[in-house]
Amino acid sequence: MSIAWGSLAQVLLVGVGVTVAVVVLFSLGVTGLAARADGGESGAGSGQGTAVAAICFAVCALVVGYGVYLIVA
């Protein structure tokens, strides 16, 4: 039995990369919600913050759903 170290390194790099991407997207979504809340207090339009948050959270949900699909299938 031998370990394919190159393949293991690829899986590690992809896993870390996707994890960082999902965390950054989720953080941008939370920032968009915060901008919406700040805009509501000052009377400014809050459409951009809501749109950014919705897109970021939707992409996060798609990535998580795809990961679950890969595990189950």
CHARMM-style PDB file with segment names, atoms N, HN, CA, C and O in Angstrom:
ATOM      1  N   MET     1       0.851  -1.177   0.000  1.00  0.00      PROA
ATOM      2  CA  MET     1       0.000   0.000   0.000  1.00  0.00      PROA
ATOM      3  C   MET     1       0.892   1.235   0.000  1.00  0.00      PROA
ATOM      4  O   MET     1       1.832   1.351   0.787  1.00  0.00      PROA
ATOM      5  N   SER     2       0.569   2.151  -0.908  1.00  0.00      PROA
ATOM      6  HN  SER     2      -0.194   2.056  -1.548  1.00  0.00      PROA
ATOM      7  CA  SER     2       1.342   3.385  -0.955  1.00  0.00      PROA
ATOM      8  C   SER     2       0.384   4.572  -1.025  1.00  0.00      PROA
ATOM      9  O   SER     2      -0.767   4.448  -1.442  1.00  0.00      PROA
ATOM     10  N   ILE     3       0.887   5.699  -0.614  1.00  0.00      PROA
ATOM     11  HN  ILE     3       1.823   5.800  -0.275  1.00  0.00      PROA
ATOM     12  CA  ILE     3       0.087   6.924  -0.588  1.00  0.00      PROA
ATOM     13  C   ILE     3       0.491   7.786  -1.772  1.00  0.00      PROA
ATOM     14  O   ILE     3       1.675   8.038  -1.992  1.00  0.00      PROA
ATOM     15  N   ALA     4      -0.488   8.232  -2.524  1.00  0.00      PROA
ATOM     16  HN  ALA     4      -1.450   8.028  -2.345  1.00  0.00      PROA
ATOM     17  CA  ALA     4      -0.230   9.153  -3.645  1.00  0.00      PROA
ATOM     18  C   ALA     4      -0.140  10.566  -3.060  1.00  0.00      PROA
ATOM     19  O   ALA     4      -1.146  11.264  -2.938  1.00  0.00      PROA
ATOM     20  N   TRP     5       1.066  10.968  -2.707  1.00  0.00      PROA
ATOM     21  HN  TRP     5       1.884  10.400  -2.806  1.00  0.00      PROA
ATOM     22  CA  TRP     5       1.261  12.237  -2.018  1.00  0.00      PROA
ATOM     23  C   TRP     5       0.841  13.432  -2.865  1.00  0.00      PROA
ATOM     24  O   TRP     5       0.352  14.428  -2.334  1.00  0.00      PROA
ATOM     25  N   GLY     6       1.028  13.338  -4.172  1.00  0.00      PROA
ATOM     26  HN  GLY     6       1.425  12.529  -4.603  1.00  0.00      PROA
ATOM     27  CA  GLY     6       0.619  14.433  -5.048  1.00  0.00      PROA
ATOM     28  C   GLY     6      -0.891  14.631  -5.028  1.00  0.00      PROA
ATOM     29  O   GLY     6      -1.373  15.762  -4.974  1.00  0.00      PROA
ATOM     30  N   SER     7      -1.636  13.531  -5.070  1.00  0.00      PROA
ATOM     31  HN  SER     7      -1.244  12.612  -5.114  1.00  0.00      PROA
ATOM     32  CA  SER     7      -3.095  13.614  -5.021  1.00  0.00      PROA
ATOM     33  C   SER     7      -3.567  14.114  -3.661  1.00  0.00      PROA
ATOM     34  O   SER     7      -4.515  14.895  -3.578  1.00  0.00      PROA
ATOM     35  N   LEU     8      -2.919  13.672  -2.614  1.00  0.00      PROA
ATOM     36  HN  LEU     8      -2.149  13.037  -2.682  1.00  0.00      PROA
ATOM     37  CA  LEU     8      -3.272  14.134  -1.275  1.00  0.00      PROA
ATOM     38  C   LEU     8      -3.040  15.637  -1.146  1.00  0.00      PROA
ATOM     39  O   LEU     8      -3.849  16.341  -0.541  1.00  0.00      PROA
ATOM     40  N   ALA     9      -1.947  16.127  -1.706  1.00  0.00      PROA
ATOM     41  HN  ALA     9      -1.290  15.555  -2.197  1.00  0.00      PROA
ATOM     42  CA  ALA     9      -1.654  17.562  -1.666  1.00  0.00      PROA
ATOM     43  C   ALA     9      -2.691  18.346  -2.469  1.00  0.00      PROA
ATOM     44  O   ALA     9      -3.092  19.437  -2.063  1.00  0.00      PROA
ATOM     45  N   GLN    10      -3.130  17.793  -3.617  1.00  0.00      PROA
ATOM     46  HN  GLN    10      -2.804  16.907  -3.946  1.00  0.00      PROA
ATOM     47  CA  GLN    10      -4.158  18.455  -4.417  1.00  0.00      PROA
ATOM     48  C   GLN    10      -5.469  18.574  -3.643  1.00  0.00      PROA
ATOM     49  O   GLN    10      -6.100  19.631  -3.639  1.00  0.00      PROA
ATOM     50  N   VAL    11      -5.870  17.500  -2.998  1.00  0.00      PROA
ATOM     51  HN  VAL    11      -5.358  16.641  -3.001  1.00  0.00      PROA
ATOM     52  CA  VAL    11      -7.108  17.518  -2.219  1.00  0.00      PROA
ATOM     53  C   VAL    11      -6.990  18.527  -1.079  1.00  0.00      PROA
ATOM     54  O   VAL    11      -7.940  19.260  -0.803  1.00  0.00      PROA
ATOM     55  N   LEU    12      -5.849  18.571  -0.423  1.00  0.00      PROA
ATOM     56  HN  LEU    12      -5.078  17.975  -0.647  1.00  0.00      PROA
ATOM     57  CA  LEU    12      -5.636  19.527   0.659  1.00  0.00      PROA
ATOM     58  C   LEU    12      -5.725  20.966   0.152  1.00  0.00      PROA
ATOM     59  O   LEU    12      -6.394  21.797   0.766  1.00  0.00      PROA
ATOM     60  N   LEU    13      -5.062  21.264  -0.955  1.00  0.00      PROA
ATOM     61  HN  LEU    13      -4.519  20.589  -1.454  1.00  0.00      PROA
ATOM     62  CA  LEU    13      -5.066  22.628  -1.493  1.00  0.00      PROA
ATOM     63  C   LEU    13      -6.457  23.049  -1.951  1.00  0.00      PROA
ATOM     64  O   LEU    13      -6.875  24.180  -1.702  1.00  0.00      PROA
ATOM     65  N   VAL    14      -7.172  22.158  -2.612  1.00  0.00      PROA
ATOM     66  HN  VAL    14      -6.833  21.239  -2.814  1.00  0.00      PROA
ATOM     67  CA  VAL    14      -8.523  22.499  -3.056  1.00  0.00      PROA
ATOM     68  C   VAL    14      -9.433  22.689  -1.857  1.00  0.00      PROA
ATOM     69  O   VAL    14     -10.245  23.614  -1.840  1.00  0.00      PROA
ATOM     70  N   GLY    15      -9.315  21.836  -0.861  1.00  0.00      PROA
ATOM     71  HN  GLY    15      -8.656  21.084  -0.875  1.00  0.00      PROA
ATOM     72  CA  GLY    15     -10.133  21.970   0.342  1.00  0.00      PROA
ATOM     73  C   GLY    15      -9.887  23.282   1.063  1.00  0.00      PROA
ATOM     74  O   GLY    15     -10.833  23.958   1.467  1.00  0.00      PROA
ATOM     75  N   VAL    16      -8.629  23.644   1.226  1.00  0.00      PROA
ATOM     76  HN  VAL    16      -7.860  23.094   0.898  1.00  0.00      PROA
ATOM     77  CA  VAL    16      -8.301  24.902   1.900  1.00  0.00      PROA
ATOM     78  C   VAL    16      -8.772  26.091   1.059  1.00  0.00      PROA
ATOM     79  O   VAL    16      -9.304  27.063   1.597  1.00  0.00      PROA
ATOM     80  N   GLY    17      -8.576  26.013  -0.249  1.00  0.00      PROA
ATOM     81  HN  GLY    17      -8.144  25.224  -0.686  1.00  0.00      PROA
ATOM     82  CA  GLY    17      -9.001  27.107  -1.132  1.00  0.00      PROA
ATOM     83  C   GLY    17     -10.498  27.329  -1.108  1.00  0.00      PROA
ATOM     84  O   GLY    17     -10.953  28.470  -1.023  1.00  0.00      PROA
ATOM     85  N   VAL    18     -11.271  26.256  -1.181  1.00  0.00      PROA
ATOM     86  HN  VAL    18     -10.901  25.329  -1.249  1.00  0.00      PROA
ATOM     87  CA  VAL    18     -12.725  26.384  -1.159  1.00  0.00      PROA
ATOM     88  C   VAL    18     -13.197  26.876   0.210  1.00  0.00      PROA
ATOM     89  O   VAL    18     -14.128  27.678   0.299  1.00  0.00      PROA
ATOM     90  N   THR    19     -12.564  26.402   1.259  1.00  0.00      PROA
ATOM     91  HN  THR    19     -11.808  25.751   1.187  1.00  0.00      PROA
ATOM     92  CA  THR    19     -12.930  26.862   2.600  1.00  0.00      PROA
ATOM     93  C   THR    19     -12.705  28.358   2.751  1.00  0.00      PROA
ATOM     94  O   THR    19     -13.569  29.066   3.268  1.00  0.00      PROA
ATOM     95  N   VAL    20     -11.567  28.840   2.310  1.00  0.00      PROA
ATOM     96  HN  VAL    20     -10.865  28.264   1.890  1.00  0.00      PROA
ATOM     97  CA  VAL    20     -11.269  30.271   2.396  1.00  0.00      PROA
ATOM     98  C   VAL    20     -12.254  31.066   1.533  1.00  0.00      PROA
ATOM     99  O   VAL    20     -12.711  32.133   1.942  1.00  0.00      PROA
ATOM    100  N   ALA    21     -12.581  30.557   0.351  1.00  0.00      PROA
ATOM    101  HN  ALA    21     -12.209  29.690   0.019  1.00  0.00      PROA
ATOM    102  CA  ALA    21     -13.512  31.261  -0.531  1.00  0.00      PROA
ATOM    103  C   ALA    21     -14.901  31.359   0.101  1.00  0.00      PROA
ATOM    104  O   ALA    21     -15.537  32.410   0.026  1.00  0.00      PROA
ATOM    105  N   VAL    22     -15.379  30.283   0.718  1.00  0.00      PROA
ATOM    106  HN  VAL    22     -14.863  29.429   0.779  1.00  0.00      PROA
ATOM    107  CA  VAL    22     -16.701  30.307   1.342  1.00  0.00      PROA
ATOM    108  C   VAL    22     -16.709  31.256   2.538  1.00  0.00      PROA
ATOM    109  O   VAL    22     -17.681  31.983   2.744  1.00  0.00      PROA
ATOM    110  N   VAL    23     -15.648  31.256   3.318  1.00  0.00      PROA
ATOM    111  HN  VAL    23     -14.858  30.666   3.151  1.00  0.00      PROA
ATOM    112  CA  VAL    23     -15.583  32.169   4.471  1.00  0.00      PROA
ATOM    113  C   VAL    23     -15.564  33.621   4.010  1.00  0.00      PROA
ATOM    114  O   VAL    23     -16.227  34.466   4.610  1.00  0.00      PROA
ATOM    115  N   VAL    24     -14.815  33.921   2.954  1.00  0.00      PROA
ATOM    116  HN  VAL    24     -14.277  33.234   2.466  1.00  0.00      PROA
ATOM    117  CA  VAL    24     -14.769  35.291   2.434  1.00  0.00      PROA
ATOM    118  C   VAL    24     -16.134  35.706   1.885  1.00  0.00      PROA
ATOM    119  O   VAL    24     -16.587  36.824   2.133  1.00  0.00      PROA
ATOM    120  N   LEU    25     -16.791  34.813   1.141  1.00  0.00      PROA
ATOM    121  HN  LEU    25     -16.423  33.905   0.939  1.00  0.00      PROA
ATOM    122  CA  LEU    25     -18.115  35.128   0.613  1.00  0.00      PROA
ATOM    123  C   LEU    25     -19.127  35.354   1.738  1.00  0.00      PROA
ATOM    124  O   LEU    25     -19.930  36.285   1.677  1.00  0.00      PROA
ATOM    125  N   PHE    26     -19.086  34.509   2.749  1.00  0.00      PROA
ATOM    126  HN  PHE    26     -18.434  33.753   2.798  1.00  0.00      PROA
ATOM    127  CA  PHE    26     -20.010  34.674   3.875  1.00  0.00      PROA
ATOM    128  C   PHE    26     -19.730  36.000   4.590  1.00  0.00      PROA
ATOM    129  O   PHE    26     -20.662  36.699   4.987  1.00  0.00      PROA
ATOM    130  N   SER    27     -18.463  36.341   4.752  1.00  0.00      PROA
ATOM    131  HN  SER    27     -17.706  35.772   4.430  1.00  0.00      PROA
ATOM    132  CA  SER    27     -18.113  37.614   5.394  1.00  0.00      PROA
ATOM    133  C   SER    27     -18.605  38.800   4.576  1.00  0.00      PROA
ATOM    134  O   SER    27     -19.073  39.791   5.136  1.00  0.00      PROA
ATOM    135  N   LEU    28     -18.501  38.703   3.252  1.00  0.00      PROA
ATOM    136  HN  LEU    28     -18.120  37.898   2.797  1.00  0.00      PROA
ATOM    137  CA  LEU    28     -19.018  39.778   2.404  1.00  0.00      PROA
ATOM    138  C   LEU    28     -20.543  39.872   2.522  1.00  0.00      PROA
ATOM    139  O   LEU    28     -21.102  40.968   2.486  1.00  0.00      PROA
ATOM    140  N   GLY    29     -21.205  38.741   2.661  1.00  0.00      PROA
ATOM    141  HN  GLY    29     -20.751  37.851   2.691  1.00  0.00      PROA
ATOM    142  CA  GLY    29     -22.650  38.753   2.857  1.00  0.00      PROA
ATOM    143  C   GLY    29     -23.041  39.431   4.156  1.00  0.00      PROA
ATOM    144  O   GLY    29     -23.987  40.219   4.192  1.00  0.00      PROA
ATOM    145  N   VAL    30     -22.318  39.127   5.219  1.00  0.00      PROA
ATOM    146  HN  VAL    30     -21.551  38.487   5.190  1.00  0.00      PROA
ATOM    147  CA  VAL    30     -22.593  39.768   6.505  1.00  0.00      PROA
ATOM    148  C   VAL    30     -22.306  41.268   6.420  1.00  0.00      PROA
ATOM    149  O   VAL    30     -23.030  42.076   7.002  1.00  0.00      PROA
ATOM    150  N   THR    31     -21.254  41.637   5.697  1.00  0.00      PROA
ATOM    151  HN  THR    31     -20.666  40.981   5.224  1.00  0.00      PROA
ATOM    152  CA  THR    31     -20.940  43.057   5.515  1.00  0.00      PROA
ATOM    153  C   THR    31     -22.047  43.756   4.727  1.00  0.00      PROA
ATOM    154  O   THR    31     -22.391  44.902   5.013  1.00  0.00      PROA
ATOM    155  N   GLY    32     -22.600  43.058   3.734  1.00  0.00      PROA
ATOM    156  HN  GLY    32     -22.320  42.127   3.502  1.00  0.00      PROA
ATOM    157  CA  GLY    32     -23.723  43.627   2.983  1.00  0.00      PROA
ATOM    158  C   GLY    32     -24.938  43.841   3.856  1.00  0.00      PROA
ATOM    159  O   GLY    32     -25.626  44.853   3.730  1.00  0.00      PROA
ATOM    160  N   LEU    33     -25.212  42.887   4.750  1.00  0.00      PROA
ATOM    161  HN  LEU    33     -24.653  42.065   4.853  1.00  0.00      PROA
ATOM    162  CA  LEU    33     -26.331  43.066   5.675  1.00  0.00      PROA
ATOM    163  C   LEU    33     -26.080  44.218   6.637  1.00  0.00      PROA
ATOM    164  O   LEU    33     -27.001  44.958   6.982  1.00  0.00      PROA
ATOM    165  N   ALA    34     -24.841  44.367   7.066  1.00  0.00      PROA
ATOM    166  HN  ALA    34     -24.093  43.766   6.786  1.00  0.00      PROA
ATOM    167  CA  ALA    34     -24.501  45.482   7.956  1.00  0.00      PROA
ATOM    168  C   ALA    34     -24.661  46.812   7.229  1.00  0.00      PROA
ATOM    169  O   ALA    34     -25.109  47.795   7.819  1.00  0.00      PROA
ATOM    170  N   ALA    35     -24.296  46.844   5.949  1.00  0.00      PROA
ATOM    171  HN  ALA    35     -23.932  46.045   5.470  1.00  0.00      PROA
ATOM    172  CA  ALA    35     -24.462  48.077   5.172  1.00  0.00      PROA
ATOM    173  C   ALA    35     -25.941  48.396   5.002  1.00  0.00      PROA
ATOM    174  O   ALA    35     -26.338  49.561   5.001  1.00  0.00      PROA
ATOM    175  N   ARG    36     -26.755  47.348   4.858  1.00  0.00      PROA
ATOM    176  HN  ARG    36     -26.432  46.401   4.859  1.00  0.00      PROA
ATOM    177  CA  ARG    36     -28.200  47.552   4.755  1.00  0.00      PROA
ATOM    178  C   ARG    36     -28.747  48.147   6.052  1.00  0.00      PROA
ATOM    179  O   ARG    36     -29.566  49.066   6.030  1.00  0.00      PROA
ATOM    180  N   ALA    37     -28.286  47.616   7.170  1.00  0.00      PROA
ATOM    181  HN  ALA    37     -27.621  46.870   7.188  1.00  0.00      PROA
ATOM    182  CA  ALA    37     -28.756  48.115   8.463  1.00  0.00      PROA
ATOM    183  C   ALA    37     -28.294  49.551   8.692  1.00  0.00      PROA
ATOM    184  O   ALA    37     -29.056  50.372   9.204  1.00  0.00      PROA
ATOM    185  N   ASP    38     -27.053  49.861   8.318  1.00  0.00      PROA
ATOM    186  HN  ASP    38     -26.435  49.195   7.903  1.00  0.00      PROA
ATOM    187  CA  ASP    38     -26.538  51.223   8.482  1.00  0.00      PROA
ATOM    188  C   ASP    38     -27.261  52.191   7.549  1.00  0.00      PROA
ATOM    189  O   ASP    38     -27.536  53.331   7.924  1.00  0.00      PROA
ATOM    190  N   GLY    39     -27.568  51.738   6.333  1.00  0.00      PROA
ATOM    191  HN  GLY    39     -27.344  50.812   6.028  1.00  0.00      PROA
ATOM    192  CA  GLY    39     -28.275  52.591   5.382  1.00  0.00      PROA
ATOM    193  C   GLY    39     -29.694  52.866   5.825  1.00  0.00      PROA
ATOM    194  O   GLY    39     -30.221  53.949   5.572  1.00  0.00      PROA
ATOM    195  N   GLY    40     -30.325  51.905   6.483  1.00  0.00      PROA
ATOM    196  HN  GLY    40     -29.897  51.025   6.688  1.00  0.00      PROA
ATOM    197  CA  GLY    40     -31.692  52.097   6.967  1.00  0.00      PROA
ATOM    198  C   GLY    40     -31.777  53.128   8.064  1.00  0.00      PROA
ATOM    199  O   GLY    40     -32.770  53.847   8.169  1.00  0.00      PROA
ATOM    200  N   GLU    41     -30.750  53.208   8.883  1.00  0.00      PROA
ATOM    201  HN  GLU    41     -29.943  52.624   8.798  1.00  0.00      PROA
ATOM    202  CA  GLU    41     -30.745  54.185   9.982  1.00  0.00      PROA
ATOM    203  C   GLU    41     -30.545  55.604   9.479  1.00  0.00      PROA
ATOM    204  O   GLU    41     -31.095  56.554  10.035  1.00  0.00      PROA
ATOM    205  N   SER    42     -29.752  55.741   8.422  1.00  0.00      PROA
ATOM    206  HN  SER    42     -29.305  54.970   7.970  1.00  0.00      PROA
ATOM    207  CA  SER    42     -29.457  57.085   7.918  1.00  0.00      PROA
ATOM    208  C   SER    42     -30.437  57.522   6.836  1.00  0.00      PROA
ATOM    209  O   SER    42     -30.374  58.659   6.367  1.00  0.00      PROA
ATOM    210  N   GLY    43     -31.337  56.635   6.436  1.00  0.00      PROA
ATOM    211  HN  GLY    43     -31.389  55.712   6.816  1.00  0.00      PROA
ATOM    212  CA  GLY    43     -32.319  56.995   5.425  1.00  0.00      PROA
ATOM    213  C   GLY    43     -31.834  56.752   4.002  1.00  0.00      PROA
ATOM    214  O   GLY    43     -32.574  57.006   3.052  1.00  0.00      PROA
ATOM    215  N   ALA    44     -30.613  56.269   3.837  1.00  0.00      PROA
ATOM    216  HN  ALA    44     -30.012  56.063   4.609  1.00  0.00      PROA
ATOM    217  CA  ALA    44     -30.080  56.009   2.501  1.00  0.00      PROA
ATOM    218  C   ALA    44     -30.673  54.716   1.954  1.00  0.00      PROA
ATOM    219  O   ALA    44     -31.228  53.910   2.700  1.00  0.00      PROA
ATOM    220  N   GLY    45     -30.549  54.531   0.649  1.00  0.00      PROA
ATOM    221  HN  GLY    45     -30.098  55.187   0.043  1.00  0.00      PROA
ATOM    222  CA  GLY    45     -31.058  53.313   0.024  1.00  0.00      PROA
ATOM    223  C   GLY    45     -30.267  52.097   0.474  1.00  0.00      PROA
ATOM    224  O   GLY    45     -29.052  52.172   0.653  1.00  0.00      PROA
ATOM    225  N   SER    46     -30.948  50.989   0.654  1.00  0.00      PROA
ATOM    226  HN  SER    46     -31.936  50.929   0.509  1.00  0.00      PROA
ATOM    227  CA  SER    46     -30.279  49.794   1.169  1.00  0.00      PROA
ATOM    228  C   SER    46     -30.295  48.663   0.157  1.00  0.00      PROA
ATOM    229  O   SER    46     -30.031  47.515   0.515  1.00  0.00      PROA
ATOM    230  N   GLY    47     -30.596  48.961  -1.087  1.00  0.00      PROA
ATOM    231  HN  GLY    47     -30.810  49.894  -1.377  1.00  0.00      PROA
ATOM    232  CA  GLY    47     -30.705  47.929  -2.110  1.00  0.00      PROA
ATOM    233  C   GLY    47     -29.389  47.243  -2.413  1.00  0.00      PROA
ATOM    234  O   GLY    47     -29.364  46.032  -2.632  1.00  0.00      PROA
ATOM    235  N   GLN    48     -28.297  47.987  -2.431  1.00  0.00      PROA
ATOM    236  HN  GLN    48     -28.317  48.971  -2.254  1.00  0.00      PROA
ATOM    237  CA  GLN    48     -27.002  47.389  -2.762  1.00  0.00      PROA
ATOM    238  C   GLN    48     -26.550  46.398  -1.705  1.00  0.00      PROA
ATOM    239  O   GLN    48     -26.076  45.312  -2.039  1.00  0.00      PROA
ATOM    240  N   GLY    49     -26.689  46.752  -0.444  1.00  0.00      PROA
ATOM    241  HN  GLY    49     -27.074  47.634  -0.173  1.00  0.00      PROA
ATOM    242  CA  GLY    49     -26.278  45.853   0.629  1.00  0.00      PROA
ATOM    243  C   GLY    49     -27.073  44.570   0.617  1.00  0.00      PROA
ATOM    244  O   GLY    49     -26.525  43.490   0.835  1.00  0.00      PROA
ATOM    245  N   THR    50     -28.364  44.684   0.363  1.00  0.00      PROA
ATOM    246  HN  THR    50     -28.809  45.562   0.186  1.00  0.00      PROA
ATOM    247  CA  THR    50     -29.221  43.509   0.314  1.00  0.00      PROA
ATOM    248  C   THR    50     -28.868  42.633  -0.874  1.00  0.00      PROA
ATOM    249  O   THR    50     -28.839  41.408  -0.752  1.00  0.00      PROA
ATOM    250  N   ALA    51     -28.603  43.237  -2.014  1.00  0.00      PROA
ATOM    251  HN  ALA    51     -28.627  44.232  -2.114  1.00  0.00      PROA
ATOM    252  CA  ALA    51     -28.249  42.475  -3.211  1.00  0.00      PROA
ATOM    253  C   ALA    51     -26.923  41.742  -3.029  1.00  0.00      PROA
ATOM    254  O   ALA    51     -26.803  40.571  -3.388  1.00  0.00      PROA
ATOM    255  N   VAL    52     -25.937  42.426  -2.474  1.00  0.00      PROA
ATOM    256  HN  VAL    52     -26.035  43.377  -2.181  1.00  0.00      PROA
ATOM    257  CA  VAL    52     -24.638  41.792  -2.227  1.00  0.00      PROA
ATOM    258  C   VAL    52     -24.788  40.627  -1.257  1.00  0.00      PROA
ATOM    259  O   VAL    52     -24.226  39.554  -1.476  1.00  0.00      PROA
ATOM    260  N   ALA    53     -25.545  40.840  -0.188  1.00  0.00      PROA
ATOM    261  HN  ALA    53     -26.002  41.711  -0.011  1.00  0.00      PROA
ATOM    262  CA  ALA    53     -25.749  39.779   0.798  1.00  0.00      PROA
ATOM    263  C   ALA    53     -26.464  38.586   0.183  1.00  0.00      PROA
ATOM    264  O   ALA    53     -26.074  37.443   0.422  1.00  0.00      PROA
ATOM    265  N   ALA    54     -27.493  38.833  -0.598  1.00  0.00      PROA
ATOM    266  HN  ALA    54     -27.809  39.762  -0.793  1.00  0.00      PROA
ATOM    267  CA  ALA    54     -28.249  37.738  -1.216  1.00  0.00      PROA
ATOM    268  C   ALA    54     -27.382  36.933  -2.177  1.00  0.00      PROA
ATOM    269  O   ALA    54     -27.437  35.703  -2.181  1.00  0.00      PROA
ATOM    270  N   ILE    55     -26.594  37.606  -2.977  1.00  0.00      PROA
ATOM    271  HN  ILE    55     -26.548  38.605  -2.974  1.00  0.00      PROA
ATOM    272  CA  ILE    55     -25.724  36.905  -3.932  1.00  0.00      PROA
ATOM    273  C   ILE    55     -24.665  36.088  -3.198  1.00  0.00      PROA
ATOM    274  O   ILE    55     -24.424  34.929  -3.536  1.00  0.00      PROA
ATOM    275  N   CYS    56     -24.038  36.690  -2.199  1.00  0.00      PROA
ATOM    276  HN  CYS    56     -24.233  37.631  -1.924  1.00  0.00      PROA
ATOM    277  CA  CYS    56     -22.993  35.985  -1.456  1.00  0.00      PROA
ATOM    278  C   CYS    56     -23.544  34.764  -0.724  1.00  0.00      PROA
ATOM    279  O   CYS    56     -22.935  33.695  -0.749  1.00  0.00      PROA
ATOM    280  N   PHE    57     -24.695  34.923  -0.074  1.00  0.00      PROA
ATOM    281  HN  PHE    57     -25.190  35.792  -0.054  1.00  0.00      PROA
ATOM    282  CA  PHE    57     -25.282  33.799   0.648  1.00  0.00      PROA
ATOM    283  C   PHE    57     -25.762  32.719  -0.310  1.00  0.00      PROA
ATOM    284  O   PHE    57     -25.676  31.532   0.006  1.00  0.00      PROA
ATOM    285  N   ALA    58     -26.266  33.109  -1.474  1.00  0.00      PROA
ATOM    286  HN  ALA    58     -26.336  34.072  -1.732  1.00  0.00      PROA
ATOM    287  CA  ALA    58     -26.703  32.120  -2.465  1.00  0.00      PROA
ATOM    288  C   ALA    58     -25.522  31.308  -2.985  1.00  0.00      PROA
ATOM    289  O   ALA    58     -25.626  30.092  -3.147  1.00  0.00      PROA
ATOM    290  N   VAL    59     -24.404  31.974  -3.248  1.00  0.00      PROA
ATOM    291  HN  VAL    59     -24.319  32.962  -3.117  1.00  0.00      PROA
ATOM    292  CA  VAL    59     -23.212  31.254  -3.720  1.00  0.00      PROA
ATOM    293  C   VAL    59     -22.694  30.322  -2.624  1.00  0.00      PROA
ATOM    294  O   VAL    59     -22.290  29.196  -2.914  1.00  0.00      PROA
ATOM    295  N   CYS    60     -22.701  30.777  -1.375  1.00  0.00      PROA
ATOM    296  HN  CYS    60     -23.029  31.692  -1.140  1.00  0.00      PROA
ATOM    297  CA  CYS    60     -22.291  29.912  -0.263  1.00  0.00      PROA
ATOM    298  C   CYS    60     -23.179  28.680  -0.182  1.00  0.00      PROA
ATOM    299  O   CYS    60     -22.684  27.568   0.002  1.00  0.00      PROA
ATOM    300  N   ALA    61     -24.484  28.868  -0.317  1.00  0.00      PROA
ATOM    301  HN  ALA    61     -24.886  29.772  -0.466  1.00  0.00      PROA
ATOM    302  CA  ALA    61     -25.414  27.743  -0.256  1.00  0.00      PROA
ATOM    303  C   ALA    61     -25.182  26.774  -1.408  1.00  0.00      PROA
ATOM    304  O   ALA    61     -25.262  25.560  -1.219  1.00  0.00      PROA
ATOM    305  N   LEU    62     -24.897  27.292  -2.592  1.00  0.00      PROA
ATOM    306  HN  LEU    62     -24.832  28.278  -2.745  1.00  0.00      PROA
ATOM    307  CA  LEU    62     -24.618  26.426  -3.741  1.00  0.00      PROA
ATOM    308  C   LEU    62     -23.348  25.612  -3.528  1.00  0.00      PROA
ATOM    309  O   LEU    62     -23.315  24.422  -3.843  1.00  0.00      PROA
ATOM    310  N   VAL    63     -22.311  26.235  -3.000  1.00  0.00      PROA
ATOM    311  HN  VAL    63     -22.337  27.201  -2.744  1.00  0.00      PROA
ATOM    312  CA  VAL    63     -21.055  25.521  -2.763  1.00  0.00      PROA
ATOM    313  C   VAL    63     -21.254  24.427  -1.715  1.00  0.00      PROA
ATOM    314  O   VAL    63     -20.770  23.309  -1.892  1.00  0.00      PROA
ATOM    315  N   VAL    64     -21.953  24.732  -0.641  1.00  0.00      PROA
ATOM    316  HN  VAL    64     -22.347  25.640  -0.497  1.00  0.00      PROA
ATOM    317  CA  VAL    64     -22.214  23.734   0.396  1.00  0.00      PROA
ATOM    318  C   VAL    64     -23.089  22.611  -0.158  1.00  0.00      PROA
ATOM    319  O   VAL    64     -22.840  21.437   0.116  1.00  0.00      PROA
ATOM    320  N   GLY    65     -24.104  22.965  -0.929  1.00  0.00      PROA
ATOM    321  HN  GLY    65     -24.306  23.919  -1.152  1.00  0.00      PROA
ATOM    322  CA  GLY    65     -24.961  21.954  -1.534  1.00  0.00      PROA
ATOM    323  C   GLY    65     -24.200  21.045  -2.478  1.00  0.00      PROA
ATOM    324  O   GLY    65     -24.438  19.838  -2.504  1.00  0.00      PROA
ATOM    325  N   TYR    66     -23.289  21.611  -3.254  1.00  0.00      PROA
ATOM    326  HN  TYR    66     -23.096  22.592  -3.234  1.00  0.00      PROA
ATOM    327  CA  TYR    66     -22.480  20.804  -4.163  1.00  0.00      PROA
ATOM    328  C   TYR    66     -21.564  19.868  -3.372  1.00  0.00      PROA
ATOM    329  O   TYR    66     -21.370  18.719  -3.768  1.00  0.00      PROA
ATOM    330  N   GLY    67     -21.011  20.336  -2.281  1.00  0.00      PROA
ATOM    331  HN  GLY    67     -21.168  21.270  -1.960  1.00  0.00      PROA
ATOM    332  CA  GLY    67     -20.172  19.492  -1.435  1.00  0.00      PROA
ATOM    333  C   GLY    67     -20.950  18.322  -0.851  1.00  0.00      PROA
ATOM    334  O   GLY    67     -20.455  17.196  -0.813  1.00  0.00      PROA
ATOM    335  N   VAL    68     -22.174  18.593  -0.396  1.00  0.00      PROA
ATOM    336  HN  VAL    68     -22.576  19.508  -0.427  1.00  0.00      PROA
ATOM    337  CA  VAL    68     -23.023  17.521   0.125  1.00  0.00      PROA
ATOM    338  C   VAL    68     -23.360  16.523  -0.983  1.00  0.00      PROA
ATOM    339  O   VAL    68     -23.366  15.312  -0.762  1.00  0.00      PROA
ATOM    340  N   TYR    69     -23.640  17.049  -2.178  1.00  0.00      PROA
ATOM    341  HN  TYR    69     -23.635  18.033  -2.358  1.00  0.00      PROA
ATOM    342  CA  TYR    69     -23.929  16.170  -3.322  1.00  0.00      PROA
ATOM    343  C   TYR    69     -22.734  15.255  -3.622  1.00  0.00      PROA
ATOM    344  O   TYR    69     -22.914  14.068  -3.891  1.00  0.00      PROA
ATOM    345  N   LEU    70     -21.530  15.802  -3.575  1.00  0.00      PROA
ATOM    346  HN  LEU    70     -21.384  16.767  -3.357  1.00  0.00      PROA
ATOM    347  CA  LEU    70     -20.337  14.981  -3.846  1.00  0.00      PROA
ATOM    348  C   LEU    70     -20.145  13.906  -2.793  1.00  0.00      PROA
ATOM    349  O   LEU    70     -19.705  12.802  -3.111  1.00  0.00      PROA
ATOM    350  N   ILE    71     -20.466  14.210  -1.547  1.00  0.00      PROA
ATOM    351  HN  ILE    71     -20.823  15.108  -1.288  1.00  0.00      PROA
ATOM    352  CA  ILE    71     -20.308  13.235  -0.480  1.00  0.00      PROA
ATOM    353  C   ILE    71     -21.362  12.143  -0.594  1.00  0.00      PROA
ATOM    354  O   ILE    71     -21.045  10.963  -0.438  1.00  0.00      PROA
ATOM    355  N   VAL    72     -22.617  12.516  -0.864  1.00  0.00      PROA
ATOM    356  HN  VAL    72     -22.875  13.474  -0.990  1.00  0.00      PROA
ATOM    357  CA  VAL    72     -23.707  11.551  -0.895  1.00  0.00      PROA
ATOM    358  C   VAL    72     -23.651  10.680  -2.136  1.00  0.00      PROA
ATOM    359  O   VAL    72     -23.907   9.478  -2.064  1.00  0.00      PROA
ATOM    360  N   ALA    73     -23.321  11.270  -3.264  1.00  0.00      PROA
ATOM    361  HN  ALA    73     -23.112  12.246  -3.323  1.00  0.00      PROA
ATOM    362  CA  ALA    73     -23.342  10.513  -4.532  1.00  0.00      PROA
ATOM    363  C   ALA    73     -22.245   9.534  -4.660  1.00  0.00      PROA
ATOM    364  OT1 ALA    73     -22.152   8.840  -5.672  1.00  0.00      PROA
TER     365      ALA     73
END
